[in-house]
């Protein structure tokens, strides 16, 4: 019975094949979206492709494996980079100016009290 089913299925696209094709097309479309519109949010990308935001995160991970990371700059990547830079700056400020108050640190970084608190926890 199994061999008969296998014979019937040979050469015919299965549901899995269709899913793989759709995924490949979505990955290509996402790549083009990111290249042409790096300012788009993941939610906007998900809406444009008709998939969930979580799927966009998964696709992004796959695209980073395929392409160089620098090609896939999104607004979120830029925000993450800016945060890293502010944390590094905070670390330097704390080392070189231990007398600075939290107010002064906050002003130097241009962040809110809550953000400063989060950054200080990361040190």
C-alpha positions as CSV (number, residue, x, y, z in Angstrom):
1,X,0.0,0.0,0.0
2,X,2.8,2.4,0.9
3,X,4.6,1.9,-2.3
4,X,1.4,2.4,-4.3
5,X,0.9,5.8,-2.5
6,X,4.6,6.7,-3.1
7,X,4.2,5.9,-6.8
8,X,1.1,8.1,-7.1
9,X,2.8,11.0,-5.3
10,X,6.0,10.9,-7.3
11,X,6.3,14.1,-9.4
12,X,3.3,15.7,-7.9
13,X,3.8,18.8,-5.7
14,X,2.7,18.2,-2.1
15,X,1.3,20.7,0.4
16,X,4.8,20.8,1.9
17,X,6.3,21.7,-1.5
18,X,3.8,24.5,-1.8
19,X,4.7,25.8,1.7
20,X,8.4,25.8,0.8
21,X,7.7,27.7,-2.4
22,X,5.6,30.3,-0.6
23,X,8.2,30.7,2.1
24,X,10.9,31.2,-0.5
25,X,8.8,33.8,-2.3
26,X,8.1,35.6,1.0
27,X,11.8,35.6,1.9
28,X,12.6,37.2,-1.5
29,X,9.9,39.8,-1.0
30,X,11.1,40.6,2.5
31,X,14.6,41.0,1.3
32,X,13.4,43.5,-1.3
33,X,11.3,45.3,1.2
34,X,14.1,45.7,3.6
35,X,16.5,46.9,0.9
36,X,14.0,49.4,-0.5
37,X,12.4,50.5,2.7
38,X,14.8,50.1,5.7
39,X,12.6,52.4,7.8
40,X,9.6,50.0,7.8
41,X,8.7,48.4,11.0
42,X,8.3,44.7,11.3
43,X,4.6,45.1,11.7
44,X,4.4,47.0,8.4
45,X,6.4,44.3,6.8
46,X,4.1,41.6,8.1
47,X,1.1,43.4,6.8
48,X,2.7,43.9,3.4
49,X,3.5,40.2,3.1
50,X,0.3,38.9,4.8
51,X,2.2,37.1,7.6
52,X,2.6,37.5,11.3
53,X,5.2,39.7,13.0
54,X,6.7,36.6,14.5
55,X,7.1,35.2,11.0
56,X,9.0,38.3,10.0
57,X,11.4,37.8,12.9
58,X,12.0,34.2,11.8
59,X,12.4,35.2,8.2
60,X,14.9,38.0,9.3
61,X,17.0,35.4,11.1
62,X,17.0,33.2,8.0
63,X,17.9,36.2,5.7
64,X,20.8,37.1,8.0
65,X,22.2,33.6,7.6
66,X,22.0,33.9,3.8
67,X,23.1,37.6,3.3
68,X,25.6,39.8,5.0
69,X,24.1,41.4,8.1
70,X,24.9,44.9,6.8
71,X,22.6,44.4,3.9
72,X,19.6,43.9,6.2
73,X,19.5,47.2,8.2
74,X,16.1,47.9,9.5
75,X,14.9,50.6,11.8
76,X,15.0,48.1,14.7
77,X,18.6,47.2,14.0
78,X,19.4,50.9,14.0
79,X,17.6,51.4,17.4
80,X,19.6,48.4,18.8
81,X,22.8,49.9,17.6
82,X,22.0,53.3,19.0
83,X,21.2,51.7,22.4
84,X,24.5,49.8,22.4
85,X,26.3,53.1,21.7
86,X,24.5,54.8,24.5
87,X,25.4,52.0,27.0
88,X,29.0,52.2,25.9
89,X,28.9,56.0,26.4
90,X,27.3,55.5,29.8
91,X,30.0,53.0,30.8
92,X,32.7,55.6,29.9
93,X,30.9,58.4,31.7
94,X,30.6,56.4,34.9
95,X,34.3,55.4,34.8
96,X,35.6,58.9,34.0
97,X,33.1,60.9,36.0
98,X,32.1,58.9,39.1
99,X,30.9,62.2,40.6
100,X,28.1,62.7,38.0
101,X,24.6,62.4,39.4
102,X,21.9,60.3,37.7
103,X,20.4,63.5,36.5
104,X,23.6,64.5,34.8
105,X,24.1,61.1,33.2
106,X,20.5,61.2,31.9
107,X,21.2,64.6,30.4
108,X,24.5,63.5,28.8
109,X,22.8,60.5,27.2
110,X,19.5,62.3,26.3
111,X,17.4,59.5,27.7
112,X,14.5,59.2,30.1
113,X,14.8,58.2,33.8
114,X,13.4,54.8,33.0
115,X,15.9,54.3,30.2
116,X,18.8,55.3,32.3
117,X,17.6,52.9,35.0
118,X,17.5,50.0,32.4
119,X,21.0,51.0,31.1
120,X,22.5,51.1,34.6
121,X,21.2,47.6,35.3
122,X,23.0,46.4,32.2
123,X,26.4,47.7,33.5
